[in-house]
């Protein structure tokens, strides 16, 4: 029985060795194919990396542009607020206009005046004062002239 077991083990080892040799022979013959497959897989991986890098670069460019546009909007709003404050200061310096309620709105450097002026000359002076402020692109004067009280 012991001899029978040794024979089976020897036969099994011989079969395994034969299969291994067949596999090795196949690997040697398929070595160029495996090498080509590896090269092809590497090329595909490089293309995917390049594509991902291009997409990331485009996304970064888009984000940079969006950030720049947002910054421009914030700067424009701050500039408009500065213009509004300066126009209000100029109107407050005028003795005839300072006592009146004049609303000043600014958008993209365009100033809009609303309220009342004591007379036509004061109304025009309000336009000139607003137009003289740095950064003002235009002035729309919707001030109405007060009618004299009888």
KAGI-V485582 format. One record per pair of residues at least 4 apart in sequence whose C-alpha atoms are under 7 Angstrom apart, sorted by the first residue. I is the first residue (numbers start at 1). J is the second residue. D is the distance in Angstrom with one decimal. If there is no record, write none. Layout:
BEGIN
i->(I	I)
j->(J	J)
d->(D	D)
END
This chain:
BEGIN
i->(1	2	3	4	5	6	7	8	9	10	11	12	13	14	15	16	17	18	19	20	21	22	23	24	25	26	27	30	31	32	33	34	35	36	37	38	39	40	41	42	43	44	45	46	47	48	49	50	51	52	53	54	55	56	57	58	59	60	61	62	63	64	65	66	67	68	69	70	71	72	73	74	75	76	76	77	78	79	80	80	80	80	80	81	82	83	83	83	83	84	84	84	84	85	86	86	87	87	87	88	88	89	90	90	91	91	91	91	92	92	93	94	97	97	100	101	102	102	102	102	103	103	103	104	104	104	104	105	105	105	106	106	106	107	109	109	109	109	110	110	110	110	111	111	111	111	112	112	112	113	113	113	113	114	114	114	115	115	116	116	116	116	117	117	117	117	117	117	118	118	118	119	119	119	120	120	121	122	123	123	124	125	126	127	127	127	128	129	130	131	131	131)
j->(5	6	7	8	9	10	11	12	13	14	15	16	17	18	19	20	21	22	23	24	25	26	27	28	29	30	31	34	35	36	37	38	39	40	41	42	43	44	45	46	47	48	49	50	51	52	53	54	55	56	57	58	59	60	61	62	63	64	65	66	67	68	69	70	71	72	73	74	75	76	77	78	79	80	108	81	82	83	84	106	107	108	109	85	86	87	133	135	136	88	104	105	106	89	90	133	91	130	133	92	104	93	94	129	97	98	126	129	97	98	98	98	117	122	116	115	113	114	115	116	113	114	115	111	112	113	114	111	112	113	110	111	112	111	135	136	137	138	136	137	138	139	136	138	139	140	139	140	141	140	141	142	143	141	142	143	143	144	143	144	145	146	122	123	143	144	145	146	122	145	146	123	145	146	124	145	125	126	127	143	128	129	130	131	139	141	132	133	139	136	138	139)
d->(6.3	6.4	6.2	6.3	6.2	6.1	6.1	6.0	6.0	6.1	6.2	6.2	6.1	6.1	6.1	6.1	6.2	6.2	6.1	6.0	6.0	6.1	6.0	6.1	6.2	5.8	5.5	6.0	6.0	6.1	6.0	6.1	6.1	6.0	6.1	6.0	6.1	6.2	6.1	6.1	6.2	6.2	6.2	6.1	6.0	6.0	6.0	6.1	6.2	6.1	6.0	6.1	6.1	6.1	6.2	6.2	6.1	6.1	6.2	6.1	6.0	6.1	6.1	6.1	6.0	6.1	6.2	6.3	6.1	6.0	6.1	6.1	6.0	6.1	6.6	6.2	6.2	6.2	6.2	5.4	6.0	6.4	6.0	6.2	6.2	6.1	6.9	6.7	6.9	6.2	6.1	6.4	5.9	6.2	6.2	6.7	6.2	5.2	6.5	6.1	7.0	6.4	6.9	6.2	5.9	5.8	6.7	6.9	6.6	4.2	6.5	5.6	6.7	7.0	7.0	6.2	6.6	5.7	4.7	6.6	5.8	5.1	6.2	6.8	5.8	5.0	6.7	5.7	5.2	6.7	5.4	4.5	6.3	6.8	6.0	4.8	5.0	6.9	6.2	5.4	4.9	6.0	6.8	6.1	4.7	6.2	5.8	4.8	6.0	6.3	4.9	5.6	6.2	6.7	5.0	4.9	4.9	6.4	4.9	4.7	5.6	6.1	6.0	5.3	6.1	6.0	4.9	6.0	6.4	5.7	5.2	6.3	5.2	6.4	6.3	6.1	6.1	6.1	6.7	6.4	6.4	6.0	6.2	6.1	6.5	6.3	6.1	7.0	6.9	6.0	6.7	6.2)
END
